[in-house]
Amino acid sequence: MKGSSIRRACSAVVLLMTLVGCGSLGPSTSGKQQDGLTVVPDLLGDTMDTVYDQLEAVGLVASATNAFGGSDWTSDAVVVGVAPAAGTKVARGSTVKISEATRGEIAFFSKPMPDLRGSMWIDSASGATEAVYPYISFTWRDPRGKEKPGSVVAQKPGPGAHMTLGTPIKLTVANLDPIDPGTSSTRSDAWHPDVNLPNLCRHTRRC
């Protein structure tokens, strides 16, 4: 009788622990740990005016920079890099680093380098190179032969070259009087993370 009573008591305790969940502390603790994590969303190619809300919705904070250390939260700016990468589990409240570029930059660098020789250096801030003017540096030398003063006489990358996002562009210009020979550079130290431009272009449809 005594053994039977002990067995019935043990069975009752096991049943009670099962009903109230006391017999399995592991899943409960794991659940609390999971509650503190969230997943970095896929932002590649999204316009920057949508990024803040997307990250806030999953409990994350954005830190965005372009090639020159600034940031642009408009529909003209596009996400070209995310760290940690999309799909990574991170603690809520973590900061996600966003690299951005303008749609004009992406469109320009996704195509072969145009032939700028013969064009006027003063026009570099407009037209085909307007979007990438900050990436251009200039070197000056005396005109040769029939070269027109103030015109582009050499370029790097050369016409037709394939580029990566943020490729520096160096133009040699025939001197204009009274400009002395020398070098005048813009912000040519721009940097972007490695970006697969064809994939980005297919993803965004903006190239």
C-alpha positions in Angstrom: 0.0 0.0 0.0 2.8 2.3 0.9 4.6 1.9 -2.4 1.3 2.4 -4.3 0.7 5.6 -2.5 4.2 6.9 -3.4 3.7 6.1 -7.0 0.3 7.9 -7.1 1.9 10.9 -5.4 4.8 11.0 -7.9 2.3 10.7 -10.8 0.3 13.7 -9.5 3.4 15.8 -9.1 4.5 15.0 -12.7 1.0 15.9 -14.0 1.0 19.1 -12.1 4.4 20.1 -13.5 3.3 19.3 -17.0 0.2 21.4 -16.7 1.9 24.5 -15.3 5.0 24.1 -17.4 7.4 23.8 -14.4 9.0 20.6 -15.8 10.6 22.4 -18.8 12.5 25.6 -17.9 14.7 25.5 -21.1 12.1 26.6 -23.7 10.9 29.4 -21.4 14.4 30.8 -20.9 15.2 30.4 -24.6 12.0 32.3 -25.5 13.1 35.2 -23.4 16.5 35.3 -25.1 14.8 35.2 -28.5 12.6 38.1 -27.5 15.8 40.3 -27.3 16.8 39.5 -30.9 15.6 40.8 -34.3 16.6 40.2 -37.9 18.2 42.8 -40.1 15.8 43.4 -43.0 16.8 43.3 -46.7 17.3 47.0 -47.6 19.6 46.7 -50.6 18.3 49.0 -53.4 15.6 50.6 -51.2 15.4 54.4 -51.3 16.6 56.1 -48.2 13.3 57.7 -47.4 11.9 54.2 -46.4 14.9 52.9 -44.4 14.3 54.7 -41.1 10.8 53.3 -40.8 11.8 49.8 -41.9 14.5 49.6 -39.2 12.4 51.2 -36.5 9.7 48.6 -37.1 12.1 45.8 -36.1 13.7 47.7 -33.3 16.9 48.8 -35.0 18.7 52.1 -35.5 20.2 53.4 -38.8 23.6 55.1 -39.3 23.8 56.2 -42.9 26.7 57.6 -44.9 27.5 58.3 -48.5 30.9 58.3 -50.1 31.8 61.6 -48.6 30.7 61.0 -45.0 27.3 62.7 -45.3 23.8 61.3 -45.5 20.8 61.8 -47.7 17.4 60.5 -46.5 15.5 61.2 -49.7 14.1 59.1 -52.5 17.1 60.0 -54.7 19.5 58.1 -52.4 19.6 54.3 -52.6 21.0 51.7 -50.2 24.1 50.0 -51.7 25.5 48.3 -48.6 24.2 47.1 -45.2 26.2 45.9 -42.2 25.4 43.6 -40.5 24.1 41.8 -43.6 20.4 41.2 -44.2 19.2 38.2 -42.3 21.6 38.6 -39.5 20.1 38.2 -36.0 21.1 41.1 -33.7 20.0 42.6 -30.4 17.2 45.0 -30.5 18.4 48.6 -30.4 21.5 47.7 -32.4 22.8 50.2 -35.0 22.8 49.1 -38.7 25.3 50.8 -40.9 23.9 51.9 -44.3 26.1 52.9 -47.3 24.2 54.9 -49.8 24.6 56.4 -53.2 22.4 58.5 -55.5 20.5 57.0 -58.3 22.5 59.2 -60.7 25.8 57.8 -59.3 24.6 54.2 -59.7 23.4 54.9 -63.3 26.7 56.5 -64.3 29.0 53.9 -62.9 26.9 51.0 -64.2 27.7 52.0 -67.8 31.0 52.2 -69.7 33.0 55.3 -69.2 31.9 58.0 -71.8 34.4 59.8 -74.0 34.8 63.2 -72.5 37.7 64.3 -74.7 37.0 67.6 -76.5 34.3 68.6 -74.0 34.9 71.7 -71.9 36.0 71.2 -68.3 33.5 73.8 -67.1 30.7 71.5 -68.3 31.9 68.6 -66.1 29.5 69.8 -63.4 26.5 69.3 -65.7 25.4 66.9 -68.4 26.7 63.3 -68.4 29.0 63.7 -65.4 26.8 66.0 -63.2 25.9 63.2 -60.8 29.5 62.1 -60.4 31.2 65.5 -60.3 32.5 65.0 -56.7 34.5 62.0 -58.0 36.4 64.1 -60.7 39.9 65.5 -60.2 41.6 67.7 -62.8 45.2 68.1 -64.0 46.1 71.0 -66.2 48.8 71.3 -69.0 49.5 73.6 -71.9 47.5 73.1 -75.1 49.1 71.0 -77.9 48.4 71.4 -81.6 44.8 72.2 -82.2 43.6 71.5 -78.6 41.2 74.1 -77.4 42.1 75.8 -74.1 39.7 74.6 -71.4 38.9 71.4 -73.1 39.4 67.9 -71.8 42.4 66.3 -73.6 42.9 63.1 -71.6 40.9 61.0 -69.2 41.2 58.1 -66.8 39.3 55.7 -66.9 39.5 55.7 -70.7 36.4 55.7 -73.0 34.5 52.5 -72.8 36.1 51.3 -69.6 34.0 49.4 -67.1 33.8 50.9 -63.7 32.8 50.1 -60.1 30.7 52.3 -57.9 32.8 55.3 -56.8 35.6 54.9 -59.3 37.8 58.1 -59.3 37.7 60.0 -62.6 40.8 62.0 -63.6 40.6 64.5 -66.4 43.5 66.4 -68.0 42.6 69.8 -69.3 44.3 72.2 -71.6 45.2 75.4 -69.8 43.1 78.5 -70.0 44.9 81.9 -69.7 45.7 83.0 -67.1 45.6 79.7 -65.3 49.0 78.3 -64.6 49.9 74.7 -65.1 49.2 72.6 -62.1 46.6 70.4 -60.4 43.2 71.1 -59.0 41.4 68.2 -57.3 38.0 67.7 -55.9 37.1 65.1 -53.3 38.7 62.1 -55.1 39.1 60.1 -51.9 35.5 58.9 -52.0 34.9 55.3 -51.0 32.1 52.8 -51.3 31.9 49.2 -50.3 32.4 46.6 -53.0 29.1 46.6 -54.9 28.0 44.2 -57.6 26.6 46.9 -59.9 24.8 44.6 -62.4 23.0 42.9 -59.5 22.1 46.2 -57.9 20.8 47.5 -61.2 18.6 44.5 -61.7 17.4 44.8 -58.2 16.6 48.5 -58.3 15.8 48.9 -62.0 17.3 52.4 -61.8 20.4 52.0 -64.0 
